[in-house]
Amino acid sequence: MVYSKAIIRPNLLYEFKNRVKAIEAALRIRNAFGEDTVSDEVARFWFRRFKTGNETIENEPRQGRPGTCSNEKIEKYLV
């Protein structure tokens, strides 16, 4: 079963609040929810963020709009 970020991130925050190290937290979450739920690197990223005082579990807003490009534009450029 694939778990959403809305399930995994609160668990990371919970582990952080309980002073568990990021790697240990990732291991515990993988043991509970499955091997593909969270990597050590992702756990370290969120723990660094929590350590700065930012305990929101939502993504930060991004600047600008994502770029779009159609296959027609690419083909026109290549010809």
PQR file with spaces between the fields and no chain letter, atoms N, CA, C, O and H, PARSE charges and radii, in Angstrom:
ATOM       1  N    MET     1       0.838   -1.179    0.000 -0.4000 1.5000
ATOM       2  CA   MET     1       0.000    0.000    0.000 -0.0000 2.0000
ATOM       3  C    MET     1       0.886    1.247    0.000  0.5500 1.7000
ATOM       4  O    MET     1       1.894    1.301    0.704 -0.5500 1.4000
ATOM       5  N    VAL     2       0.507    2.228   -0.782 -0.4000 1.5000
ATOM       6  CA   VAL     2       1.236    3.479   -0.851 -0.0000 2.0000
ATOM       7  C    VAL     2       0.568    4.484    0.089  0.5500 1.7000
ATOM       8  O    VAL     2      -0.636    4.724    0.010 -0.5500 1.4000
ATOM       9  H    VAL     2      -0.312    2.185   -1.353  0.4000 1.0000
ATOM      10  N    TYR     3       1.371    5.061    0.973 -0.4000 1.5000
ATOM      11  CA   TYR     3       0.861    6.042    1.923 -0.0000 2.0000
ATOM      12  C    TYR     3       1.202    7.440    1.437  0.5500 1.7000
ATOM      13  O    TYR     3       2.277    7.671    0.885 -0.5500 1.4000
ATOM      14  H    TYR     3       2.349    4.866    1.037  0.4000 1.0000
ATOM      15  N    SER     4       0.291    8.358    1.643 -0.4000 1.5000
ATOM      16  CA   SER     4       0.505    9.724    1.178 -0.0000 2.0000
ATOM      17  C    SER     4       1.434   10.490    2.118  0.5500 1.7000
ATOM      18  O    SER     4       1.715   10.072    3.241 -0.5500 1.4000
ATOM      19  H    SER     4      -0.583    8.170    2.092  0.4000 1.0000
ATOM      20  N    LYS     5       1.891   11.622    1.609 -0.4000 1.5000
ATOM      21  CA   LYS     5       2.738   12.505    2.407 -0.0000 2.0000
ATOM      22  C    LYS     5       1.979   12.990    3.638  0.5500 1.7000
ATOM      23  O    LYS     5       2.578   13.261    4.679 -0.5500 1.4000
ATOM      24  H    LYS     5       1.663   11.962    0.696  0.4000 1.0000
ATOM      25  N    ALA     6       0.658   13.098    3.513 -0.4000 1.5000
ATOM      26  CA   ALA     6      -0.172   13.561    4.634 -0.0000 2.0000
ATOM      27  C    ALA     6      -0.156   12.569    5.789  0.5500 1.7000
ATOM      28  O    ALA     6      -0.483   12.940    6.917 -0.5500 1.4000
ATOM      29  H    ALA     6       0.172   12.878    2.668  0.4000 1.0000
ATOM      30  N    ILE     7       0.212   11.332    5.538 -0.4000 1.5000
ATOM      31  CA   ILE     7       0.330   10.326    6.593 -0.0000 2.0000
ATOM      32  C    ILE     7       1.763   10.281    7.129  0.5500 1.7000
ATOM      33  O    ILE     7       1.969   10.196    8.340 -0.5500 1.4000
ATOM      34  H    ILE     7       0.478   11.031    4.622  0.4000 1.0000
ATOM      35  N    ILE     8       2.741   10.338    6.247 -0.4000 1.5000
ATOM      36  CA   ILE     8       4.144   10.153    6.628 -0.0000 2.0000
ATOM      37  C    ILE     8       4.716   11.371    7.349  0.5500 1.7000
ATOM      38  O    ILE     8       5.398   11.220    8.363 -0.5500 1.4000
ATOM      39  H    ILE     8       2.574   10.408    5.263  0.4000 1.0000
ATOM      40  N    ARG     9       4.452   12.565    6.848 -0.4000 1.5000
ATOM      41  CA   ARG     9       5.050   13.770    7.441 -0.0000 2.0000
ATOM      42  C    ARG     9       4.657   13.997    8.899  0.5500 1.7000
ATOM      43  O    ARG     9       5.522   14.342    9.704 -0.5500 1.4000
ATOM      44  H    ARG     9       3.898   12.689    6.025  0.4000 1.0000
ATOM      45  N    PRO    10       3.387   13.816    9.274 -0.5600 1.5000
ATOM      46  CA   PRO    10       3.073   13.966   10.704  0.2800 2.0000
ATOM      47  C    PRO    10       3.823   12.960   11.573  0.5500 1.7000
ATOM      48  O    PRO    10       4.178   13.262   12.713 -0.5500 1.4000
ATOM      49  N    ASN    11       4.062   11.777   11.038 -0.4000 1.5000
ATOM      50  CA   ASN    11       4.835   10.781   11.784 -0.0000 2.0000
ATOM      51  C    ASN    11       6.281   11.223   11.951  0.5500 1.7000
ATOM      52  O    ASN    11       6.887   10.987   12.996 -0.5500 1.4000
ATOM      53  H    ASN    11       3.774   11.532   10.112  0.4000 1.0000
ATOM      54  N    LEU    12       6.835   11.861   10.933 -0.4000 1.5000
ATOM      55  CA   LEU    12       8.188   12.402   11.059 -0.0000 2.0000
ATOM      56  C    LEU    12       8.234   13.488   12.130  0.5500 1.7000
ATOM      57  O    LEU    12       9.165   13.534   12.934 -0.5500 1.4000
ATOM      58  H    LEU    12       6.343   12.053   10.084  0.4000 1.0000
ATOM      59  N    LEU    13       7.235   14.356   12.139 -0.4000 1.5000
ATOM      60  CA   LEU    13       7.178   15.407   13.152 -0.0000 2.0000
ATOM      61  C    LEU    13       7.036   14.796   14.545  0.5500 1.7000
ATOM      62  O    LEU    13       7.663   15.266   15.495 -0.5500 1.4000
ATOM      63  H    LEU    13       6.478   14.319   11.486  0.4000 1.0000
ATOM      64  N    TYR    14       6.226   13.765   14.671 -0.4000 1.5000
ATOM      65  CA   TYR    14       6.047   13.075   15.949 -0.0000 2.0000
ATOM      66  C    TYR    14       7.380   12.513   16.446  0.5500 1.7000
ATOM      67  O    TYR    14       7.739   12.675   17.612 -0.5500 1.4000
ATOM      68  H    TYR    14       5.717   13.384   13.899  0.4000 1.0000
ATOM      69  N    GLU    15       8.097   11.859   15.554 -0.4000 1.5000
ATOM      70  CA   GLU    15       9.391   11.282   15.923 -0.0000 2.0000
ATOM      71  C    GLU    15      10.380   12.390   16.302  0.5500 1.7000
ATOM      72  O    GLU    15      11.147   12.243   17.254 -0.5500 1.4000
ATOM      73  H    GLU    15       7.806   11.727   14.606  0.4000 1.0000
ATOM      74  N    PHE    16      10.359   13.486   15.560 -0.4000 1.5000
ATOM      75  CA   PHE    16      11.238   14.616   15.869 -0.0000 2.0000
ATOM      76  C    PHE    16      10.944   15.156   17.271  0.5500 1.7000
ATOM      77  O    PHE    16      11.860   15.409   18.053 -0.5500 1.4000
ATOM      78  H    PHE    16       9.737   13.606   14.787  0.4000 1.0000
ATOM      79  N    LYS    17       9.668   15.327   17.573 -0.4000 1.5000
ATOM      80  CA   LYS    17       9.268   15.852   18.878 -0.0000 2.0000
ATOM      81  C    LYS    17       9.679   14.915   20.009  0.5500 1.7000
ATOM      82  O    LYS    17       9.895   15.360   21.136 -0.5500 1.4000
ATOM      83  H    LYS    17       8.924   15.122   16.937  0.4000 1.0000
ATOM      84  N    ASN    18       9.788   13.632   19.716 -0.4000 1.5000
ATOM      85  CA   ASN    18      10.205   12.654   20.713 -0.0000 2.0000
ATOM      86  C    ASN    18      11.715   12.448   20.724  0.5500 1.7000
ATOM      87  O    ASN    18      12.217   11.499   21.326 -0.5500 1.4000
ATOM      88  H    ASN    18       9.613   13.271   18.800  0.4000 1.0000
ATOM      89  N    ARG    19      12.436   13.344   20.052 -0.4000 1.5000
ATOM      90  CA   ARG    19      13.894   13.368   20.036 -0.0000 2.0000
ATOM      91  C    ARG    19      14.534   12.097   19.468  0.5500 1.7000
ATOM      92  O    ARG    19      15.615   11.682   19.887 -0.5500 1.4000
ATOM      93  H    ARG    19      12.029   14.115   19.562  0.4000 1.0000
ATOM      94  N    VAL    20      13.845   11.503   18.517 -0.4000 1.5000
ATOM      95  CA   VAL    20      14.395   10.350   17.803 -0.0000 2.0000
ATOM      96  C    VAL    20      15.241   10.895   16.655  0.5500 1.7000
ATOM      97  O    VAL    20      14.858   11.888   16.036 -0.5500 1.4000
ATOM      98  H    VAL    20      12.967   11.839   18.177  0.4000 1.0000
ATOM      99  N    LYS    21      16.356   10.283   16.362 -0.4000 1.5000
ATOM     100  CA   LYS    21      17.191   10.718   15.245 -0.0000 2.0000
ATOM     101  C    LYS    21      16.484   10.427   13.926  0.5500 1.7000
ATOM     102  O    LYS    21      15.673    9.505   13.832 -0.5500 1.4000
ATOM     103  H    LYS    21      16.666    9.476   16.865  0.4000 1.0000
ATOM     104  N    ALA    22      16.803   11.225   12.910 -0.4000 1.5000
ATOM     105  CA   ALA    22      16.116   11.123   11.618 -0.0000 2.0000
ATOM     106  C    ALA    22      16.207    9.724   11.013  0.5500 1.7000
ATOM     107  O    ALA    22      15.211    9.196   10.519 -0.5500 1.4000
ATOM     108  H    ALA    22      17.461   11.973   12.986  0.4000 1.0000
ATOM     109  N    ILE    23      17.386    9.126   11.050 -0.4000 1.5000
ATOM     110  CA   ILE    23      17.575    7.795   10.459 -0.0000 2.0000
ATOM     111  C    ILE    23      16.742    6.764   11.205  0.5500 1.7000
ATOM     112  O    ILE    23      16.119    5.898   10.591 -0.5500 1.4000
ATOM     113  H    ILE    23      18.195    9.555   11.452  0.4000 1.0000
ATOM     114  N    GLU    24      16.733    6.860   12.519 -0.4000 1.5000
ATOM     115  CA   GLU    24      15.929    5.940   13.328 -0.0000 2.0000
ATOM     116  C    GLU    24      14.441    6.152   13.056  0.5500 1.7000
ATOM     117  O    GLU    24      13.678    5.188   12.991 -0.5500 1.4000
ATOM     118  H    GLU    24      17.239    7.564   13.017  0.4000 1.0000
ATOM     119  N    ALA    25      14.029    7.402   12.899 -0.4000 1.5000
ATOM     120  CA   ALA    25      12.629    7.702   12.603 -0.0000 2.0000
ATOM     121  C    ALA    25      12.220    7.086   11.266  0.5500 1.7000
ATOM     122  O    ALA    25      11.148    6.492   11.146 -0.5500 1.4000
ATOM     123  H    ALA    25      14.649    8.185   12.953  0.4000 1.0000
ATOM     124  N    ALA    26      13.083    7.235   10.267 -0.4000 1.5000
ATOM     125  CA   ALA    26      12.788    6.661    8.951 -0.0000 2.0000
ATOM     126  C    ALA    26      12.664    5.140    9.052  0.5500 1.7000
ATOM     127  O    ALA    26      11.767    4.544    8.454 -0.5500 1.4000
ATOM     128  H    ALA    26      13.954    7.717   10.364  0.4000 1.0000
ATOM     129  N    LEU    27      13.556    4.524    9.801 -0.4000 1.5000
ATOM     130  CA   LEU    27      13.498    3.073    9.986 -0.0000 2.0000
ATOM     131  C    LEU    27      12.196    2.657   10.666  0.5500 1.7000
ATOM     132  O    LEU    27      11.550    1.698   10.244 -0.5500 1.4000
ATOM     133  H    LEU    27      14.285    5.007   10.286  0.4000 1.0000
ATOM     134  N    ARG    28      11.818    3.371   11.708 -0.4000 1.5000
ATOM     135  CA   ARG    28      10.591    3.037   12.432 -0.0000 2.0000
ATOM     136  C    ARG    28       9.360    3.207   11.547  0.5500 1.7000
ATOM     137  O    ARG    28       8.437    2.394   11.594 -0.5500 1.4000
ATOM     138  H    ARG    28      12.343    4.149   12.051  0.4000 1.0000
ATOM     139  N    ILE    29       9.351    4.266   10.743 -0.4000 1.5000
ATOM     140  CA   ILE    29       8.214    4.494    9.840 -0.0000 2.0000
ATOM     141  C    ILE    29       8.166    3.417    8.767  0.5500 1.7000
ATOM     142  O    ILE    29       7.089    2.923    8.433 -0.5500 1.4000
ATOM     143  H    ILE    29      10.100    4.926   10.705  0.4000 1.0000
ATOM     144  N    ARG    30       9.322    3.048    8.225 -0.4000 1.5000
ATOM     145  CA   ARG    30       9.340    1.958    7.231 -0.0000 2.0000
ATOM     146  C    ARG    30       8.875    0.647    7.845  0.5500 1.7000
ATOM     147  O    ARG    30       8.169   -0.121    7.191 -0.5500 1.4000
ATOM     148  H    ARG    30      10.197    3.449    8.497  0.4000 1.0000
ATOM     149  N    ASN    31       9.255    0.376    9.089 -0.4000 1.5000
ATOM     150  CA   ASN    31       8.807   -0.850    9.753 -0.0000 2.0000
ATOM     151  C    ASN    31       7.294   -0.858    9.935  0.5500 1.7000
ATOM     152  O    ASN    31       6.662   -1.909    9.833 -0.5500 1.4000
ATOM     153  H    ASN    31       9.828    0.999    9.620  0.4000 1.0000
ATOM     154  N    ALA    32       6.716    0.302   10.204 -0.4000 1.5000
ATOM     155  CA   ALA    32       5.278    0.385   10.436 -0.0000 2.0000
ATOM     156  C    ALA    32       4.469    0.433    9.146  0.5500 1.7000
ATOM     157  O    ALA    32       3.409   -0.188    9.055 -0.5500 1.4000
ATOM     158  H    ALA    32       7.230    1.156   10.287  0.4000 1.0000
ATOM     159  N    PHE    33       4.964    1.172    8.138 -0.4000 1.5000
ATOM     160  CA   PHE    33       4.162    1.426    6.948 -0.0000 2.0000
ATOM     161  C    PHE    33       4.663    0.756    5.678  0.5500 1.7000
ATOM     162  O    PHE    33       3.939    0.713    4.684 -0.5500 1.4000
ATOM     163  H    PHE    33       5.825    1.676    8.211  0.4000 1.0000
ATOM     164  N    GLY    34       5.883    0.233    5.687 -0.4000 1.5000
ATOM     165  CA   GLY    34       6.407   -0.427    4.501 -0.0000 2.0000
ATOM     166  C    GLY    34       7.705    0.202    4.028  0.5500 1.7000
ATOM     167  O    GLY    34       7.996    1.361    4.323 -0.5500 1.4000
ATOM     168  H    GLY    34       6.471    0.268    6.495  0.4000 1.0000
ATOM     169  N    GLU    35       8.470   -0.571    3.298 -0.4000 1.5000
ATOM     170  CA   GLU    35       9.815   -0.174    2.878 -0.0000 2.0000
ATOM     171  C    GLU    35       9.860    1.055    1.980  0.5500 1.7000
ATOM     172  O    GLU    35      10.852    1.784    2.003 -0.5500 1.4000
ATOM     173  H    GLU    35       8.234   -1.512    3.057  0.4000 1.0000
ATOM     174  N    ASP    36       8.840    1.304    1.205 -0.4000 1.5000
ATOM     175  CA   ASP    36       8.882    2.404    0.233 -0.0000 2.0000
ATOM     176  C    ASP    36       8.240    3.690    0.735  0.5500 1.7000
ATOM     177  O    ASP    36       7.887    4.548   -0.074 -0.5500 1.4000
ATOM     178  H    ASP    36       8.034    0.712    1.186  0.4000 1.0000
ATOM     179  N    THR    37       8.079    3.847    2.032 -0.4000 1.5000
ATOM     180  CA   THR    37       7.356    5.016    2.535 -0.0000 2.0000
ATOM     181  C    THR    37       8.218    6.250    2.692  0.5500 1.7000
ATOM     182  O    THR    37       7.799    7.337    2.296 -0.5500 1.4000
ATOM     183  H    THR    37       8.365    3.150    2.690  0.4000 1.0000
ATOM     184  N    VAL    38       9.405    6.121    3.253 -0.4000 1.5000
ATOM     185  CA   VAL    38      10.258    7.291    3.471 -0.0000 2.0000
ATOM     186  C    VAL    38      11.719    6.870    3.440  0.5500 1.7000
ATOM     187  O    VAL    38      12.102    5.851    4.015 -0.5500 1.4000
ATOM     188  H    VAL    38       9.745    5.238    3.575  0.4000 1.0000
ATOM     189  N    SER    39      12.523    7.670    2.761 -0.4000 1.5000
ATOM     190  CA   SER    39      13.962    7.379    2.701 -0.0000 2.0000
ATOM     191  C    SER    39      14.673    8.105    3.839  0.5500 1.7000
ATOM     192  O    SER    39      14.124    9.025    4.445 -0.5500 1.4000
ATOM     193  H    SER    39      12.213    8.497    2.293  0.4000 1.0000
ATOM     194  N    ASP    40      15.887    7.683    4.115 -0.4000 1.5000
ATOM     195  CA   ASP    40      16.697    8.354    5.134 -0.0000 2.0000
ATOM     196  C    ASP    40      16.919    9.820    4.753  0.5500 1.7000
ATOM     197  O    ASP    40      16.864   10.704    5.608 -0.5500 1.4000
ATOM     198  H    ASP    40      16.333    6.936    3.623  0.4000 1.0000
ATOM     199  N    GLU    41      17.166   10.067    3.486 -0.4000 1.5000
ATOM     200  CA   GLU    41      17.425   11.433    3.017 -0.0000 2.0000
ATOM     201  C    GLU    41      16.213   12.338    3.232  0.5500 1.7000
ATOM     202  O    GLU    41      16.359   13.480    3.666 -0.5500 1.4000
ATOM     203  H    GLU    41      17.211    9.349    2.792  0.4000 1.0000
ATOM     204  N    VAL    42      15.028   11.834    2.933 -0.4000 1.5000
ATOM     205  CA   VAL    42      13.802   12.621    3.137 -0.0000 2.0000
ATOM     206  C    VAL    42      13.594   12.898    4.623  0.5500 1.7000
ATOM     207  O    VAL    42      13.220   14.007    5.003 -0.5500 1.4000
ATOM     208  H    VAL    42      14.909   10.906    2.580  0.4000 1.0000
ATOM     209  N    ALA    43      13.829   11.913    5.445 -0.4000 1.5000
ATOM     210  CA   ALA    43      13.694   12.106    6.893 -0.0000 2.0000
ATOM     211  C    ALA    43      14.669   13.168    7.381  0.5500 1.7000
ATOM     212  O    ALA    43      14.300   14.020    8.189 -0.5500 1.4000
ATOM     213  H    ALA    43      14.132   11.011    5.136  0.4000 1.0000
ATOM     214  N    ARG    44      15.908   13.130    6.902 -0.4000 1.5000
ATOM     215  CA   ARG    44      16.894   14.148    7.293 -0.0000 2.0000
ATOM     216  C    ARG    44      16.459   15.535    6.839  0.5500 1.7000
ATOM     217  O    ARG    44      16.619   16.504    7.581 -0.5500 1.4000
ATOM     218  H    ARG    44      16.208   12.438    6.245  0.4000 1.0000
ATOM     219  N    PHE    45      15.909   15.645    5.628 -0.4000 1.5000
ATOM     220  CA   PHE    45      15.417   16.935    5.123 -0.0000 2.0000
ATOM     221  C    PHE    45      14.362   17.513    6.063  0.5500 1.7000
ATOM     222  O    PHE    45      14.444   18.676    6.456 -0.5500 1.4000
ATOM     223  H    PHE    45      15.779   14.858    5.025  0.4000 1.0000
ATOM     224  N    TRP    46      13.374   16.698    6.419 -0.4000 1.5000
ATOM     225  CA   TRP    46      12.293   17.191    7.276 -0.0000 2.0000
ATOM     226  C    TRP    46      12.790   17.489    8.682  0.5500 1.7000
ATOM     227  O    TRP    46      12.336   18.453    9.299 -0.5500 1.4000
ATOM     228  H    TRP    46      13.307   15.752    6.100  0.4000 1.0000
ATOM     229  N    PHE    47      13.694   16.700    9.194 -0.4000 1.5000
ATOM     230  CA   PHE    47      14.235   16.980   10.533 -0.0000 2.0000
ATOM     231  C    PHE    47      15.020   18.289   10.539  0.5500 1.7000
ATOM     232  O    PHE    47      14.923   19.050   11.502 -0.5500 1.4000
ATOM     233  H    PHE    47      14.063   15.918    8.693  0.4000 1.0000
ATOM     234  N    ARG    48      15.793   18.572    9.492 -0.4000 1.5000
ATOM     235  CA   ARG    48      16.502   19.854    9.405 -0.0000 2.0000
ATOM     236  C    ARG    48      15.498   21.003    9.400  0.5500 1.7000
ATOM     237  O    ARG    48      15.707   22.025   10.053 -0.5500 1.4000
ATOM     238  H    ARG    48      15.871   17.954    8.710  0.4000 1.0000
ATOM     239  N    ARG    49      14.422   20.827    8.669 -0.4000 1.5000
ATOM     240  CA   ARG    49      13.382   21.857    8.595 -0.0000 2.0000
ATOM     241  C    ARG    49      12.720   22.061    9.961  0.5500 1.7000
ATOM     242  O    ARG    49      12.526   23.196   10.396 -0.5500 1.4000
ATOM     243  H    ARG    49      14.252   19.997    8.139  0.4000 1.0000
ATOM     244  N    PHE    50      12.380   20.972   10.627 -0.4000 1.5000
ATOM     245  CA   PHE    50      11.761   21.072   11.950 -0.0000 2.0000
ATOM     246  C    PHE    50      12.716   21.735   12.947  0.5500 1.7000
ATOM     247  O    PHE    50      12.288   22.491   13.820 -0.5500 1.4000
ATOM     248  H    PHE    50      12.537   20.050   10.274  0.4000 1.0000
ATOM     249  N    LYS    51      13.992   21.449   12.810 -0.4000 1.5000
ATOM     250  CA   LYS    51      14.985   21.987   13.740 -0.0000 2.0000
ATOM     251  C    LYS    51      15.082   23.512   13.655  0.5500 1.7000
ATOM     252  O    LYS    51      15.440   24.166   14.635 -0.5500 1.4000
ATOM     253  H    LYS    51      14.340   20.835   12.102  0.4000 1.0000
ATOM     254  N    THR    52      14.766   24.077   12.493 -0.4000 1.5000
ATOM     255  CA   THR    52      14.786   25.539   12.332 -0.0000 2.0000
ATOM     256  C    THR    52      13.568   26.199   12.961  0.5500 1.7000
ATOM     257  O    THR    52      13.484   27.425   13.023 -0.5500 1.4000
ATOM     258  H    THR    52      14.475   23.546   11.697  0.4000 1.0000
ATOM     259  N    GLY    53      12.625   25.389   13.429 -0.4000 1.5000
ATOM     260  CA   GLY    53      11.412   25.933   14.025 -0.0000 2.0000
ATOM     261  C    GLY    53      10.208   25.866   13.107  0.5500 1.7000
ATOM     262  O    GLY    53       9.086   26.141   13.532 -0.5500 1.4000
ATOM     263  H    GLY    53      12.692   24.393   13.379  0.4000 1.0000
ATOM     264  N    ASN    54      10.428   25.505   11.855 -0.4000 1.5000
ATOM     265  CA   ASN    54       9.331   25.374   10.901 -0.0000 2.0000
ATOM     266  C    ASN    54       8.741   23.971   11.032  0.5500 1.7000
ATOM     267  O    ASN    54       9.301   23.004   10.515 -0.5500 1.4000
ATOM     268  H    ASN    54      11.339   25.282   11.509  0.4000 1.0000
ATOM     269  N    GLU    55       7.628   23.868   11.715 -0.4000 1.5000
ATOM     270  CA   GLU    55       7.023   22.561   11.946 -0.0000 2.0000
ATOM     271  C    GLU    55       5.790   22.318   11.089  0.5500 1.7000
ATOM     272  O    GLU    55       4.998   21.422   11.379 -0.5500 1.4000
ATOM     273  H    GLU    55       7.173   24.653   12.135  0.4000 1.0000
ATOM     274  N    THR    56       5.622   23.112   10.037 -0.4000 1.5000
ATOM     275  CA   THR    56       4.528   22.833    9.114 -0.0000 2.0000
ATOM     276  C    THR    56       4.909   21.617    8.281  0.5500 1.7000
ATOM     277  O    THR    56       6.081   21.404    7.972 -0.5500 1.4000
ATOM     278  H    THR    56       6.266   23.840    9.802  0.4000 1.0000
ATOM     279  N    ILE    57       3.923   20.837    7.930 -0.4000 1.5000
ATOM     280  CA   ILE    57       4.191   19.623    7.158 -0.0000 2.0000
ATOM     281  C    ILE    57       3.782   19.780    5.694  0.5500 1.7000
ATOM     282  O    ILE    57       3.784   18.817    4.929 -0.5500 1.4000
ATOM     283  H    ILE    57       2.971   21.010    8.181  0.4000 1.0000
ATOM     284  N    GLU    58       3.434   21.002    5.324 -0.4000 1.5000
ATOM     285  CA   GLU    58       3.072   21.295    3.939 -0.0000 2.0000
ATOM     286  C    GLU    58       4.305   21.750    3.175  0.5500 1.7000
ATOM     287  O    GLU    58       5.265   22.236    3.774 -0.5500 1.4000
ATOM     288  H    GLU    58       3.433   21.785    5.946  0.4000 1.0000
ATOM     289  N    ASN    59       4.284   21.597    1.866 -0.4000 1.5000
ATOM     290  CA   ASN    59       5.370   22.093    1.028 -0.0000 2.0000
ATOM     291  C    ASN    59       5.389   23.613    1.076  0.5500 1.7000
ATOM     292  O    ASN    59       4.344   24.248    1.219 -0.5500 1.4000
ATOM     293  H    ASN    59       3.505   21.202    1.380  0.4000 1.0000
ATOM     294  N    GLU    60       6.558   24.186    0.958 -0.4000 1.5000
ATOM     295  CA   GLU    60       6.683   25.636    0.878 -0.0000 2.0000
ATOM     296  C    GLU    60       6.155   26.103   -0.472  0.5500 1.7000
ATOM     297  O    GLU    60       6.331   25.414   -1.477 -0.5500 1.4000
ATOM     298  H    GLU    60       7.406   23.670    0.842  0.4000 1.0000
ATOM     299  N    PRO    61       5.507   27.268   -0.506 -0.5600 1.5000
ATOM     300  CA   PRO    61       5.056   27.781   -1.813  0.2800 2.0000
ATOM     301  C    PRO    61       6.256   28.063   -2.716  0.5500 1.7000
ATOM     302  O    PRO    61       7.326   28.452   -2.246 -0.5500 1.4000
ATOM     303  N    ARG    62       6.065   27.867   -3.981 -0.4000 1.5000
ATOM     304  CA   ARG    62       7.153   28.076   -4.934 -0.0000 2.0000
ATOM     305  C    ARG    62       6.913   29.351   -5.728  0.5500 1.7000
ATOM     306  O    ARG    62       5.779   29.802   -5.892 -0.5500 1.4000
ATOM     307  H    ARG    62       5.196   27.551   -4.362  0.4000 1.0000
ATOM     308  N    GLN    63       7.985   29.908   -6.204 -0.4000 1.5000
ATOM     309  CA   GLN    63       7.931   31.129   -6.981 -0.0000 2.0000
ATOM     310  C    GLN    63       7.594   30.799   -8.423  0.5500 1.7000
ATOM     311  O    GLN    63       8.163   29.873   -9.000 -0.5500 1.4000
ATOM     312  H    GLN    63       8.906   29.542   -6.071  0.4000 1.0000
ATOM     313  N    GLY    64       6.691   31.538   -8.998 -0.4000 1.5000
ATOM     314  CA   GLY    64       6.408   31.409  -10.420 -0.0000 2.0000
ATOM     315  C    GLY    64       5.568   30.206  -10.786  0.5500 1.7000
ATOM     316  O    GLY    64       5.202   29.394   -9.937 -0.5500 1.4000
ATOM     317  H    GLY    64       6.229   32.291   -8.530  0.4000 1.0000
ATOM     318  N    ARG    65       5.280   30.114  -12.034 -0.4000 1.5000
ATOM     319  CA   ARG    65       4.450   29.058  -12.580 -0.0000 2.0000
ATOM     320  C    ARG    65       5.328   28.027  -13.255  0.5500 1.7000
ATOM     321  O    ARG    65       6.330   28.384  -13.874 -0.5500 1.4000
ATOM     322  H    ARG    65       5.577   30.775  -12.724  0.4000 1.0000
ATOM     323  N    PRO    66       4.973   26.741  -13.148 -0.5600 1.5000
ATOM     324  CA   PRO    66       5.790   25.733  -13.830  0.2800 2.0000
ATOM     325  C    PRO    66       5.756   25.947  -15.346  0.5500 1.7000
ATOM     326  O    PRO    66       4.730   26.330  -15.909 -0.5500 1.4000
ATOM     327  N    GLY    67       6.870   25.699  -15.977 -0.4000 1.5000
ATOM     328  CA   GLY    67       6.941   25.865  -17.418 -0.0000 2.0000
ATOM     329  C    GLY    67       6.143   24.799  -18.151  0.5500 1.7000
ATOM     330  O    GLY    67       6.006   23.668  -17.683 -0.5500 1.4000
ATOM     331  H    GLY    67       7.703   25.388  -15.519  0.4000 1.0000
ATOM     332  N    THR    68       5.626   25.177  -19.292 -0.4000 1.5000
ATOM     333  CA   THR    68       4.901   24.229  -20.133 -0.0000 2.0000
ATOM     334  C    THR    68       5.485   24.293  -21.530  0.5500 1.7000
ATOM     335  O    THR    68       5.921   25.349  -21.989 -0.5500 1.4000
ATOM     336  H    THR    68       5.737   26.095  -19.671  0.4000 1.0000
ATOM     337  N    CYS    69       5.488   23.189  -22.178 -0.4000 1.5000
ATOM     338  CA   CYS    69       6.008   23.124  -23.533 -0.0000 2.0000
ATOM     339  C    CYS    69       5.327   21.962  -24.243  0.5500 1.7000
ATOM     340  O    CYS    69       5.253   20.854  -23.711 -0.5500 1.4000
ATOM     341  H    CYS    69       5.134   22.331  -21.805  0.4000 1.0000
ATOM     342  N    SER    70       4.837   22.223  -25.437 -0.4000 1.5000
ATOM     343  CA   SER    70       4.172   21.160  -26.181 -0.0000 2.0000
ATOM     344  C    SER    70       5.175   20.427  -27.063  0.5500 1.7000
ATOM     345  O    SER    70       6.253   20.945  -27.356 -0.5500 1.4000
ATOM     346  H    SER    70       4.898   23.123  -25.869  0.4000 1.0000
ATOM     347  N    ASN    71       4.818   19.242  -27.476 -0.4000 1.5000
ATOM     348  CA   ASN    71       5.678   18.475  -28.375 -0.0000 2.0000
ATOM     349  C    ASN    71       5.860   19.199  -29.703  0.5500 1.7000
ATOM     350  O    ASN    71       6.907   19.089  -30.341 -0.5500 1.4000
ATOM     351  H    ASN    71       3.943   18.822  -27.238  0.4000 1.0000
ATOM     352  N    GLU    72       4.821   19.947  -30.117 -0.4000 1.5000
ATOM     353  CA   GLU    72       4.909   20.690  -31.385 -0.0000 2.0000
ATOM     354  C    GLU    72       6.011   21.732  -31.319  0.5500 1.7000
ATOM     355  O    GLU    72       6.757   21.898  -32.283 -0.5500 1.4000
ATOM     356  H    GLU    72       3.971   20.036  -29.598  0.4000 1.0000
ATOM     357  N    LYS    73       6.127   22.426  -30.219 -0.4000 1.5000
ATOM     358  CA   LYS    73       7.166   23.440  -30.070 -0.0000 2.0000
ATOM     359  C    LYS    73       8.556   22.795  -30.097  0.5500 1.7000
ATOM     360  O    LYS    73       9.491   23.340  -30.683 -0.5500 1.4000
ATOM     361  H    LYS    73       5.521   22.291  -29.435  0.4000 1.0000
ATOM     362  N    ILE    74       8.674   21.657  -29.473 -0.4000 1.5000
ATOM     363  CA   ILE    74       9.959   20.959  -29.444 -0.0000 2.0000
ATOM     364  C    ILE    74      10.321   20.475  -30.847  0.5500 1.7000
ATOM     365  O    ILE    74      11.456   20.640  -31.296 -0.5500 1.4000
ATOM     366  H    ILE    74       7.915   21.214  -28.997  0.4000 1.0000
ATOM     367  N    GLU    75       9.354   19.883  -31.529 -0.4000 1.5000
ATOM     368  CA   GLU    75       9.616   19.389  -32.885 -0.0000 2.0000
ATOM     369  C    GLU    75       9.975   20.528  -33.839  0.5500 1.7000
ATOM     370  O    GLU    75      10.844   20.374  -34.697 -0.5500 1.4000
ATOM     371  H    GLU    75       8.433   19.749  -31.165  0.4000 1.0000
ATOM     372  N    LYS    76       9.300   21.675  -33.685 -0.4000 1.5000
ATOM     373  CA   LYS    76       9.584   22.834  -34.524 -0.0000 2.0000
ATOM     374  C    LYS    76      11.015   23.330  -34.305  0.5500 1.7000
ATOM     375  O    LYS    76      11.698   23.730  -35.248 -0.5500 1.4000
ATOM     376  H    LYS    76       8.594   21.800  -32.987  0.4000 1.0000
ATOM     377  N    TYR    77      11.450   23.296  -33.056 -0.4000 1.5000
ATOM     378  CA   TYR    77      12.797   23.733  -32.716 -0.0000 2.0000
ATOM     379  C    TYR    77      13.853   22.786  -33.276  0.5500 1.7000
ATOM     380  O    TYR    77      14.925   23.224  -33.694 -0.5500 1.4000
ATOM     381  H    TYR    77      10.896   22.970  -32.290  0.4000 1.0000
ATOM     382  N    LEU    78      13.553   21.493  -33.285 -0.4000 1.5000
ATOM     383  CA   LEU    78      14.517   20.502  -33.736 -0.0000 2.0000
ATOM     384  C    LEU    78      14.669   20.465  -35.251  0.5500 1.7000
ATOM     385  O    LEU    78      15.686   19.995  -35.760 -0.5500 1.4000
ATOM     386  H    LEU    78      12.682   21.137  -32.945  0.4000 1.0000
ATOM     387  N    VAL    79      13.674   20.953  -35.969 -0.4000 1.5000
ATOM     388  CA   VAL    79      13.713   20.883  -37.450 -0.0000 2.0000
ATOM     389  C    VAL    79      14.500   21.977  -38.044  0.5500 1.7000
ATOM     390  O    VAL    79      14.625   22.055  -39.266 -0.5500 1.4000
ATOM     391  H    VAL    79      12.848   21.335  -35.555  0.4000 1.0000
